[in-house]
Amino acid sequence: MEQRVLLVVAVKQYTGGMEQLTKIGPYEVSAVVATRFRLDGGAMFGSVPKTLWERRSAPDAQNRIRLACRVLILRSAERTILVDVGCGTKWSPKEEEIYQFEWSEPKELHERVHGVTDVIITHMHFDHGGGVSYRAQDGSLAPSFPDATHYLQAANYEVAKHPGPRERATYLADNVQPLAETKLVLTHSGQEVLPGITVVESNGHTRGLQWVLIQDAHRTLALPSELIPTTHHISLPYVMGYDLHAEQTLIDKEDFIQKALAGNWTVFFGHDPEIAAATLATDAQGRYCVGSEVAIPPHS
Protein backbone atom coordinates (compact mmCIF):
# COMPACT_ATOMS: atom_id res chain seq x y z
CA MET A 1 0.00 0.00 0.00
CA GLU A 2 2.80 2.43 0.81
CA GLN A 3 4.39 1.91 -2.62
CA ARG A 4 1.07 2.51 -4.39
CA VAL A 5 0.54 5.81 -2.56
CA LEU A 6 4.00 7.00 -3.52
CA LEU A 7 3.33 6.27 -7.19
CA VAL A 8 0.09 8.22 -7.17
CA VAL A 9 1.71 11.24 -5.55
CA ALA A 10 4.42 11.18 -8.21
CA VAL A 11 1.92 11.71 -11.03
CA LYS A 12 -0.55 14.07 -9.32
CA GLN A 13 -0.40 17.72 -8.45
CA TYR A 14 -3.21 19.70 -6.87
CA THR A 15 -4.27 23.29 -7.37
CA GLY A 16 -7.15 24.51 -5.23
CA GLY A 17 -8.36 20.95 -4.68
CA MET A 18 -8.42 20.08 -8.39
CA GLU A 19 -6.01 17.55 -9.81
CA GLN A 20 -3.70 19.03 -12.43
CA LEU A 21 -2.19 16.84 -15.14
CA THR A 22 1.19 18.27 -16.08
CA LYS A 23 3.11 15.23 -17.34
CA ILE A 24 2.48 11.76 -18.70
CA GLY A 25 5.37 9.50 -19.66
CA PRO A 26 8.07 11.67 -21.27
CA TYR A 27 5.59 14.39 -22.21
CA GLU A 28 4.84 17.70 -20.56
CA VAL A 29 1.12 18.31 -21.04
CA SER A 30 -0.63 21.57 -21.89
CA ALA A 31 -3.52 22.78 -24.01
CA VAL A 32 -4.57 25.78 -26.03
CA VAL A 33 -7.98 26.82 -27.29
CA ALA A 34 -7.22 27.50 -30.95
CA THR A 35 -10.71 28.84 -31.66
CA ARG A 36 -14.08 29.32 -30.06
CA PHE A 37 -17.07 29.00 -32.35
CA ARG A 38 -20.76 28.12 -32.48
CA LEU A 39 -22.73 25.29 -34.08
CA ASP A 40 -26.42 24.50 -34.16
CA GLY A 41 -27.49 22.99 -30.85
CA GLY A 42 -29.98 20.61 -32.42
CA ALA A 43 -27.27 19.17 -34.66
CA MET A 44 -24.89 18.87 -31.73
CA PHE A 45 -27.38 16.88 -29.63
CA GLY A 46 -29.16 14.87 -32.33
CA SER A 47 -32.40 13.23 -31.25
CA VAL A 48 -32.31 14.67 -27.71
CA PRO A 49 -35.14 17.25 -27.40
CA LYS A 50 -34.16 20.89 -27.04
CA THR A 51 -36.07 21.10 -23.76
CA LEU A 52 -33.42 18.75 -22.33
CA TRP A 53 -30.19 19.84 -24.01
CA GLU A 54 -30.72 23.58 -23.55
CA ARG A 55 -30.49 23.03 -19.78
CA ARG A 56 -26.90 21.94 -20.33
CA SER A 57 -25.86 24.31 -23.11
CA ALA A 58 -27.84 27.52 -23.62
CA PRO A 59 -28.36 28.44 -27.30
CA ASP A 60 -28.25 31.91 -28.80
CA ALA A 61 -31.08 33.46 -30.83
CA GLN A 62 -30.01 31.40 -33.87
CA ASN A 63 -30.06 28.15 -31.83
CA ARG A 64 -26.25 27.95 -31.82
CA ILE A 65 -24.25 26.77 -28.82
CA ARG A 66 -20.75 27.88 -27.88
CA LEU A 67 -17.92 25.38 -28.38
CA ALA A 68 -14.14 25.30 -28.17
CA CYS A 69 -11.51 23.89 -30.49
CA ARG A 70 -9.09 22.73 -27.81
CA VAL A 71 -5.67 21.45 -28.92
CA LEU A 72 -3.59 19.12 -26.76
CA ILE A 73 0.16 19.83 -26.69
CA LEU A 74 2.70 17.20 -25.64
CA ARG A 75 6.35 18.18 -25.26
CA SER A 76 9.34 15.92 -24.65
CA ALA A 77 13.05 16.53 -25.05
CA GLU A 78 12.80 15.51 -28.71
CA ARG A 79 9.24 16.33 -29.78
CA THR A 80 6.43 18.84 -29.69
CA ILE A 81 3.18 17.08 -30.60
CA LEU A 82 -0.24 18.56 -31.36
CA VAL A 83 -3.46 16.57 -31.32
CA ASP A 84 -5.83 18.33 -33.73
CA VAL A 85 -5.36 21.87 -35.00
CA GLY A 86 -8.74 23.59 -34.77
CA CYS A 87 -10.70 25.46 -37.43
CA GLY A 88 -7.91 27.58 -38.86
CA THR A 89 -8.50 31.08 -40.19
CA LYS A 90 -9.30 30.58 -43.89
CA TRP A 91 -12.87 31.85 -43.67
CA SER A 92 -14.93 34.43 -45.52
CA PRO A 93 -16.73 37.21 -43.60
CA LYS A 94 -20.05 35.40 -44.22
CA GLU A 95 -18.68 32.15 -42.77
CA GLU A 96 -17.22 33.99 -39.79
CA GLU A 97 -20.68 35.37 -39.09
CA ILE A 98 -22.30 31.93 -39.40
CA TYR A 99 -19.85 30.19 -37.08
CA GLN A 100 -19.13 33.15 -34.78
CA PHE A 101 -15.42 32.40 -34.64
CA GLU A 102 -13.38 33.87 -31.79
CA TRP A 103 -9.59 33.77 -32.09
CA SER A 104 -6.93 34.80 -29.64
CA GLU A 105 -3.94 36.77 -30.85
CA PRO A 106 -1.98 35.75 -32.76
CA LYS A 107 -4.77 34.04 -34.68
CA GLU A 108 -2.66 31.40 -36.42
CA LEU A 109 -1.91 28.32 -34.33
CA HIS A 110 1.58 27.98 -35.82
CA GLU A 111 2.39 31.45 -34.48
CA ARG A 112 1.30 30.42 -30.99
CA VAL A 113 2.93 26.99 -30.75
CA HIS A 114 6.51 26.74 -32.01
CA GLY A 115 8.83 23.86 -32.86
CA VAL A 116 6.04 21.41 -33.72
CA THR A 117 7.44 18.06 -34.86
CA ASP A 118 4.26 15.96 -35.04
CA VAL A 119 0.56 16.59 -35.68
CA ILE A 120 -2.00 13.88 -34.93
CA ILE A 121 -5.32 14.67 -36.62
CA THR A 122 -8.33 12.76 -35.32
CA HIS A 123 -10.18 13.43 -38.60
CA MET A 124 -10.24 16.13 -41.25
CA HIS A 125 -13.57 17.80 -40.50
CA PHE A 126 -12.91 21.55 -40.54
CA ASP A 127 -13.10 21.96 -36.76
CA HIS A 128 -10.29 19.43 -36.24
CA GLY A 129 -8.13 19.77 -39.36
CA GLY A 130 -8.75 23.34 -40.52
CA GLY A 131 -5.59 24.67 -38.89
CA VAL A 132 -3.40 22.33 -40.95
CA SER A 133 -2.93 25.19 -43.44
CA TYR A 134 -3.22 28.97 -43.69
CA ARG A 135 -3.24 31.63 -46.38
CA ALA A 136 0.07 33.38 -46.92
CA GLN A 137 0.19 37.11 -47.64
CA ASP A 138 0.08 36.45 -51.39
CA GLY A 139 -3.14 34.45 -50.94
CA SER A 140 -1.57 31.05 -51.54
CA LEU A 141 -2.18 28.07 -49.28
CA ALA A 142 0.70 26.97 -47.07
CA PRO A 143 1.04 24.12 -44.55
CA SER A 144 0.95 25.50 -41.02
CA PHE A 145 3.58 23.01 -39.83
CA PRO A 146 5.63 22.17 -42.95
CA ASP A 147 8.40 20.37 -41.05
CA ALA A 148 6.06 18.24 -38.93
CA THR A 149 4.98 14.67 -39.53
CA HIS A 150 1.18 14.43 -39.80
CA TYR A 151 -0.74 11.31 -38.72
CA LEU A 152 -4.19 10.55 -40.13
CA GLN A 153 -6.17 7.33 -40.59
CA ALA A 154 -5.85 6.07 -44.16
CA ALA A 155 -9.63 5.64 -44.41
CA ASN A 156 -10.23 9.21 -43.29
CA TYR A 157 -7.76 10.61 -45.81
CA GLU A 158 -9.67 8.88 -48.60
CA VAL A 159 -13.09 10.14 -47.48
CA ALA A 160 -11.66 13.64 -46.95
CA LYS A 161 -10.46 13.70 -50.56
CA HIS A 162 -13.77 12.34 -51.87
CA PRO A 163 -16.52 13.32 -49.39
CA GLY A 164 -20.14 12.35 -49.87
CA PRO A 165 -23.00 14.85 -49.97
CA ARG A 166 -23.48 14.91 -46.18
CA GLU A 167 -19.86 15.83 -45.51
CA ARG A 168 -18.85 18.09 -48.39
CA ALA A 169 -19.39 21.18 -46.26
CA THR A 170 -16.93 19.99 -43.60
CA TYR A 171 -14.21 18.19 -45.59
CA LEU A 172 -12.81 21.29 -47.29
CA ALA A 173 -10.26 21.11 -50.11
CA ASP A 174 -8.26 24.03 -48.67
CA ASN A 175 -7.61 21.88 -45.61
CA VAL A 176 -7.13 18.50 -47.27
CA GLN A 177 -4.96 19.38 -50.27
CA PRO A 178 -2.04 20.92 -48.30
CA LEU A 179 -1.55 17.58 -46.49
CA ALA A 180 0.12 16.33 -49.67
CA GLU A 181 2.88 18.89 -49.07
CA THR A 182 3.67 17.49 -45.63
CA LYS A 183 5.19 14.26 -44.42
CA LEU A 184 1.94 12.32 -44.07
CA VAL A 185 1.76 9.00 -42.23
CA LEU A 186 -1.45 7.08 -42.90
CA THR A 187 -2.31 5.16 -39.78
CA HIS A 188 -4.39 2.12 -38.81
CA SER A 189 -6.36 1.23 -35.69
CA GLY A 190 -4.25 0.13 -32.72
CA GLN A 191 -1.06 1.65 -34.10
CA GLU A 192 1.46 3.20 -31.70
CA VAL A 193 2.25 6.26 -33.75
CA LEU A 194 4.72 7.75 -31.26
CA PRO A 195 6.19 6.44 -27.99
CA GLY A 196 3.28 5.86 -25.60
CA ILE A 197 0.70 7.22 -28.06
CA THR A 198 -1.79 4.89 -29.76
CA VAL A 199 -4.65 5.66 -32.16
CA VAL A 200 -7.94 3.72 -32.29
CA GLU A 201 -10.36 3.86 -35.22
CA SER A 202 -14.07 4.59 -34.87
CA ASN A 203 -16.48 4.79 -37.82
CA GLY A 204 -19.65 6.24 -36.29
CA HIS A 205 -19.09 9.98 -36.62
CA THR A 206 -17.27 9.67 -39.93
CA ARG A 207 -15.23 7.01 -41.65
CA GLY A 208 -11.74 6.70 -40.22
CA LEU A 209 -11.97 8.91 -37.13
CA GLN A 210 -9.11 8.05 -34.78
CA TRP A 211 -9.28 8.68 -31.06
CA VAL A 212 -6.04 8.87 -29.12
CA LEU A 213 -4.55 7.18 -26.05
CA ILE A 214 -1.47 8.53 -24.24
CA GLN A 215 -0.25 6.12 -21.57
CA ASP A 216 2.54 5.49 -19.11
CA ALA A 217 2.86 2.92 -16.35
CA HIS A 218 0.57 4.82 -14.00
CA ARG A 219 -2.15 6.60 -15.95
CA THR A 220 -3.95 7.10 -19.26
CA LEU A 221 -4.97 10.31 -20.99
CA ALA A 222 -7.59 9.66 -23.68
CA LEU A 223 -8.90 11.97 -26.39
CA PRO A 224 -12.20 10.57 -27.70
CA SER A 225 -12.65 13.31 -30.30
CA GLU A 226 -16.26 13.28 -31.52
CA LEU A 227 -17.18 10.13 -29.61
CA ILE A 228 -17.55 12.51 -26.63
CA PRO A 229 -16.96 16.06 -27.87
CA THR A 230 -18.09 17.76 -24.63
CA THR A 231 -18.91 16.70 -21.09
CA HIS A 232 -22.59 17.05 -22.06
CA HIS A 233 -22.13 14.12 -24.46
CA ILE A 234 -21.02 11.61 -21.82
CA SER A 235 -24.64 10.53 -21.43
CA LEU A 236 -25.24 7.74 -23.97
CA PRO A 237 -28.30 9.20 -25.76
CA TYR A 238 -26.43 12.44 -26.49
CA VAL A 239 -25.14 11.59 -29.97
CA MET A 240 -24.62 14.30 -32.58
CA GLY A 241 -26.90 14.64 -35.57
CA TYR A 242 -23.73 15.09 -37.62
CA ASP A 243 -22.77 11.43 -37.07
CA LEU A 244 -23.13 9.25 -40.15
CA HIS A 245 -23.80 6.08 -38.14
CA ALA A 246 -25.30 6.92 -34.76
CA GLU A 247 -25.64 3.27 -33.73
CA GLN A 248 -21.93 2.67 -34.28
CA THR A 249 -21.13 5.81 -32.30
CA LEU A 250 -23.20 4.45 -29.40
CA ILE A 251 -21.38 1.10 -29.49
CA ASP A 252 -17.93 2.70 -29.64
CA LYS A 253 -18.83 5.35 -27.06
CA GLU A 254 -20.02 2.84 -24.46
CA ASP A 255 -16.94 0.69 -25.05
CA PHE A 256 -14.74 3.77 -24.55
CA ILE A 257 -16.57 4.78 -21.36
CA GLN A 258 -16.37 1.30 -19.87
CA LYS A 259 -12.61 1.24 -20.45
CA ALA A 260 -12.25 4.77 -19.10
CA LEU A 261 -14.11 3.82 -15.91
CA ALA A 262 -12.14 0.59 -15.43
CA GLY A 263 -8.81 2.33 -15.98
CA ASN A 264 -9.64 5.64 -14.28
CA TRP A 265 -8.65 7.44 -17.47
CA THR A 266 -8.39 11.19 -17.73
CA VAL A 267 -10.60 12.16 -20.69
CA PHE A 268 -9.80 15.26 -22.77
CA PHE A 269 -12.76 17.14 -24.24
CA GLY A 270 -11.85 18.95 -27.44
CA HIS A 271 -15.07 20.93 -27.81
CA ASP A 272 -16.23 21.58 -24.26
CA PRO A 273 -16.33 25.37 -23.74
CA GLU A 274 -15.40 25.13 -20.05
CA ILE A 275 -13.95 21.76 -19.00
CA ALA A 276 -10.73 20.59 -20.62
CA ALA A 277 -10.49 17.18 -18.97
CA ALA A 278 -12.07 14.97 -16.31
CA THR A 279 -12.39 11.43 -15.10
CA LEU A 280 -15.70 9.63 -15.68
CA ALA A 281 -18.11 8.14 -13.15
CA THR A 282 -21.66 6.81 -12.75
CA ASP A 283 -24.32 8.63 -10.74
CA ALA A 284 -26.82 7.17 -8.25
CA GLN A 285 -29.04 6.02 -11.12
CA GLY A 286 -26.16 4.31 -12.90
CA ARG A 287 -25.88 6.97 -15.62
CA TYR A 288 -22.48 7.98 -16.97
CA CYS A 289 -21.29 11.41 -15.86
CA VAL A 290 -18.25 13.52 -15.02
CA GLY A 291 -16.24 12.18 -12.11
CA SER A 292 -13.57 14.71 -11.12
CA GLU A 293 -12.43 17.61 -13.26
CA VAL A 294 -8.72 17.52 -14.15
CA ALA A 295 -6.92 20.77 -14.93
CA ILE A 296 -4.66 20.88 -17.99
CA PRO A 297 -2.11 23.71 -17.86
CA PRO A 298 -2.62 26.38 -20.52
CA HIS A 299 0.06 26.64 -23.20
CA SER A 300 2.53 29.42 -22.57
PEVENMO-V575529 format. One line per field, one symbol per residue. psi: psi as a letter, one per 40 degrees, with the letter a starting at -180 (. if undefined). A space follows every 50 residues. Layout:
psi = ???
This chain:
psi = ddddddddddeiihhfehihheihbehhhiihhdiiiiihddddebehid dddeddhhiadeeiihiighhhhhhaddihhihieaeaegiiddddddef ihiihidhdeedhifhdhhhhdifidededeeiihideeihihdgdeihh hihddddddddgiideededghdedddedeeihhhhiihehhdihehiih ihfddiheihihhhiaedihhhgebedgdideedhdeghiedhdgddddd ddddddddddddefihhhhdehedhdiiiiiiadeeiiihchihhhhih.
